[in-house]
Amino acid sequence: MEPYKKHESIAALMDRSNVDTDQIIPKQFLKKVERSGFGVHLFHDWRFNDDGSDNVAFELNKPAFKGAKILVAGDNFGCGSSREHAPWAIADYGFNTIISTSYADIFYNNCFKNGILAIKVDKEQLDKLITEINANEGARFVVDLENQQVITPAGNGFTFDIDPFRKGNLLSGLDDIGLTLKHADKISTYETQHKQTYPWLWA
Amino acid sequence: MKKTMYEKIWDSHLVVDEAGQAPLIYVDRHLMHEVTSPQAFEGLRLSGRKVRNPHSILATMDHCVPTKNRDLPIADPIARKQIETMAENCRENGLNLYDMKNPNNGVIHVVVPEHGFVHPGMVVVCGDSHTATHGAFGALAFGIGTSEVEHVMATQTLPQKKSKTMQVAVNGTLSKYASAKDIALAITGKIGTAGGTGYVIEYTGSAIRDLSMEGRMTLCNMAIEAGARAGLVAPDEKTYEYLKGREFAPSGQYWDQALAYWKSLTSDEGAVFDATITLNAADIAPQVSWGTSPEQVVGVDGLVPAPESFTDEIKRKACESALAYMGLTANTKITDIPVDLVFIGSCTNGRIEDFRIAAEVAKGTKVAQGVTAIAVPGSYHVKKQAEDEGLDKIFIDAGWEWRDPGCSMCLAMNGDELTKGQRSASTSNRNFEGRQGKGGRTHLVSPAMAAAAASAGHFVDIRNL
């Protein structure tokens, strides 16, 4: 995983709530056995017309949002299916940051496994960002994970909370499994006890 | 300290709990299917790691498998590759796989209970959000992403944040023809699809105790639709009775030992939940979803709501766009909505009891003109049992298609799908836009409601049949 660095980027806006993972990456694209190449299918059914042309009414097709790395979205983003293809598609499309009031649990976990910083803000803060982007499409925000801070051109910047463990992993780009395996002894000790306490599970 | 069942399971599975990092919990059972696992196996291979406990894994093929003409090769080459990759990965790692031709094959969350693979008190994961199903046994069961699938294969553990606890008490008695599915939809309608976010739900109350094990599976299956990490039902005599004698259930000397442990798992009297929701079972009418989110539901005797009936701005907007997508007009009677296709099946409602009640409603009827009705058993065992009971004949005589098992139209990956504008009555779990096919319009209902809609050609209040 690439370490997450401080960056400045266009913030795209999807002012909708309950965006589900079936929309983020529709099921017809889940048959691949690889991890890459999902970005071209991101939001497929909303993004493209039946004839395959761009749906100009879809937010992310606005020219002002091209090249955005930051996605500002409504409440309960990423609900529904556990498919990690959703954050794979988001990251592959080019986003590395999402700002919303809340996320579905599984999706939230999946983001951090894929180098995506999912920032939670309150409703009032989100509304300010939405207003700012609507007034200035293509506005560039600065995201500084180290200092847990977002800066916007119109001065709607804010600081955010994040679990220190997730923050550390994003900043270092460390492999979760490698971290866990540092506890290999403890896992083995637990397992030995587990076999004694619940022998029927090992019979 | 008095503990909830969730806290007991959590505490007994803590492997590492140190400041500055996420707690590591131990995983007892890992379930797998072909869609969310290939990239995890690839990751293992690339890092030179091995599957730590192959015996903790049970795998099936369900999402992409055809539900008819199984003897022919899968037509879609990408789906075929995914199926072949699954078989190869399981062979290479020595995993127990019920492949497409195996008599034990079926939808993962139907197959696993059939074989007694999940017991009370376990931690169970699967790269599938409907893993919540197994909470019916008093196991902490939840969906994970593919990176986590790889993590569990390599380490048998997961870094996890402890959830808050929510008690959902359903008191009283359900009316005839209201089912576990209706309870699940009514709860989602009441608390919303984000209502359970950050929580593990424990379902309590007389209406839950009255549910069969299969009903409890239906209920817990849809805990995720209310946003919860998992759903739990305390184990009781029904649970033990269900498990006894199944292939992976404890036997001989171990049965009594396991039983004593299981009985210790229930939430302590007076344990405190972070939130409590109460419903009266008698008030729950058979539910029908009218929108594009599982929280957009109403009783069958109700009307399609008008956007202006919502005071919340977000809900009002959501209603507007849902009505446009669904092609519905506000204040239409639910029973006036016609259907084109009826689907009974899925990990929510693909078990034998679901087909029994649907057959009871379908018996002696005919599928309405212009309606397609398909019955897709959740597993080959469900299929065989239904055939032994003659249920297949009831469906076929009524004009239904009787298929082989799979996820089928629940998420429409295998070619069974709605075409643009088609409207379904479906016993599955999600009515998101395009879930059953691009432009398809899904109404979530119970099996009895689905069967009644098939013969009437529109929704029917089955309490009046």
Interface residues (C-beta under 8 A of the other chain):
Chain A: R16 S17 N18 D20 D22 Q23 P26 K27 Q28 L30 K31 K32 V33 E34 R35 D45 G74 D75 N76 C79 G80 S81 S82 R83 E84 P87 S102 Y103 A104 D105 I106 N109 N110 K113 N114 D163 P164 F165 R166 D175 D176 I177 L179 T180 L181 H183 K186 I187 Y190 E191 H194 Y198 P199 W200 L201 A203
Chain B: V15 V16 G20 Q21 A22 L24 Y26 D28 V35 T36 P38 Q39 E42 S47 R49 H63 C64 D76 I78 A79 K81 Q82 T85 H119 M122 G127 D128 S129 F142 G143 I144 G145 T146 S147 E148 E150 H151 A154 T155 Q156 T157 P159 K161 T193 A194 T197 G198 G227 R229 P250 Y254 W255 Q257 A258 Y261 S293 I314 K317 A318 L411 A412 M413 R430 F432 E433 G434 R435 K438
